Amino acid sequence: MEGKEEDVNVGANKFPERQPIGTAAQTESKDYKEPPPAPFFEPGELKSWSFYRAGIAEFIATFLFLYVTVLTVMGVKRAPNMCASVGIQGIAWAFGGMIFALVYCTAGISGGHINPAVTFGLFLARKLSLTRALFYIVMQCLGAICGAGVVKGFQPGLYQTNGGGANVVAHGYTKGSGLGAEIVGTFVLVYTVFSATDAKRSARDSHVPILAPLPIGFAVFLVHLATIPITGTGINPARSLGAAIIYNKDHAWDDHWIFWVGPFIGAALAALYHQIVIRAIPFKSKT
Amino acid sequence: MSKEVSEEGKTHHGKDYVDPPPAPLLDMGELKSWSFYRALIAEFIATLLFLYVTVATVIGHKKQTGPCDGVGLLGIAWAFGGMIFVLVYCTAGISGGHINPAVTFGLFLARKVSLVRALGYMIAQCLGAICGVGFVKAFMKTPYNTLGGGANTVADGYSKGTALGAEIIGTFVLVYTVFSATDPKRSARDSHIPVLAPLPIGFAVFMVHLATIPITGTGINPARSFGAAVIYNNEKAWDDQWIFWVGPFLGALAAAAYHQYILRASAIKALGSFRSNATN
């Protein structure tokens, strides 16, 4: 279309770009601005209340997330049979629905990460500084430990005998399968986060951010449906760490590396895919 | 274009949308544009993720050892519908978020995409589907092979004709929803906020799965059926494969005709029969 500003100014793009018709909106001009990359290290943040407020928000969100989800898992495990509980699908809904609610609540405070893998992916895309990324990850892990701790406090005996909601590779699957499932699952989640928070996306939604959390929550729900039989679904290192620390059994720790390596690789791949292939940011001319 | 838009606004007070011009049948210029290849990559990745999550959910469910141990058929339907919602949301601005050769075919018939783009999308979708199911087989090899490979087949007790009919009507529901969600007039009514376009599309997929999982496992997406058949490579899956191409394409054709000729009355508009102003 005439006059439409091109995303990529490279030699191959000599022809005007046609707007792909499908579910795309027909925008005539660019009414969004790509935010500048965040500085790598920003000591000034440490003196701002909003920095600590964001960390506290991540702590509380992850605490509530682990409390609701692990308690749901415990309810399913202790039931006499699966039909008497909310079942595997109910567990998936607990994870996905809780992410939807919490991302909605904390999006404006901290960006609503609730997941070290999401924080890592956004850090790689230079959406936040190293200082903030590390602070968020620490607060998320602490929140997860406290959330799982409260669940154990409610029912210490049942908690220990029913697996503690910890992530382990299930019988019949190799560690390689578990790792692969975590990588692809986290890719789905972080890629959805990138799409939902993209500046261009906001412009297309006429800057109405009401539904960004919904696809993120759905992505978590869907990945849980797919991989609960394999690993109980980590795709969130804080969630896996919180349950592992409070449960504290050998087999939970044996597999624990999978739930950090897998999610971080998946997040890195999603960051690469979105920033380089979809948005082609490194190839844009600096205007 | 901007001049044309403002002119249109002047002469047609009250109508604040413009129907896009029909896409050219052959547009070789697209082949030299990065956004074309980016769209293909996006369709490939989206279909890969779609097949991985959905087929893994199917295999995980079938692996259950007792009643209610899996996510249930409802969970499988959610996996399909929810994944379409998420992926259409993510790729809408890149490629239009088709993730389904039947949707691409319907939009091609409605002249929303060129032939070159339509063929490119379909190939990317089929390749993505094969890779997605390949991931599932790699991660859960033994249960994948013993539990039907997530392939679409006609269930016992149903004839091929019944299955074909189910696929036709199911795909009609999906493609008709896609047309409604992407209609420029619809956008105008929604104040041009396309926030919810992916949601009804995802729900349409979800509800069709609720209805037809017992009949065929629900194809309504030739790439999905093709990917599972290729990786599972079982005779029965191939015997029935034609149903999962003919049915969806007929359904898409019916939806395109219904939306374009009856709801939007584009043929009648072209004739100018009902209005003196030929530019309407």
Interface residues (C-beta under 8 A of the other chain):
Chain A: M1 E2 G3 K4 D7 V8 V10 A12 N13 K14 F15 E17 R18 Q19 P20 I21 G22 T23 A24 A25 Q26 E28 S29 N81 M82 C83 S85 G87 I88 Q89 A92 G172 Y173 S177 G180 A181 V184 F187 V188 Y191 T192 S195 A196 K200 R201 R204 D205 S206 V208 I210 L211 L214 P215 F218 A219 F221 L222 V223 L225 A226 T227 I228 P229 I230 Y273 V277 I278 A280
Chain B: M1 S2 V5 P20 A23 D27 G29 E30 K32 S33 W34 S35 R38 A39 I41 A42 I45 L49 Y52 V53 T54 A56 T57 G60 K63 G66 P67 C68 D69 G70 V71 G72 L74 G75 W78 A79 G82 M83 F85 V86 V88 Y89 C90 T91 A92 G93 I94 S95 G96 G97 H98 V103 L107 K112 V113 R117 F135 A138 F139 M140 T142 P143 V178 A181 T182 P184 S187 S191 H192 I193 P194 V195 L196 A197 P198 L199 I201
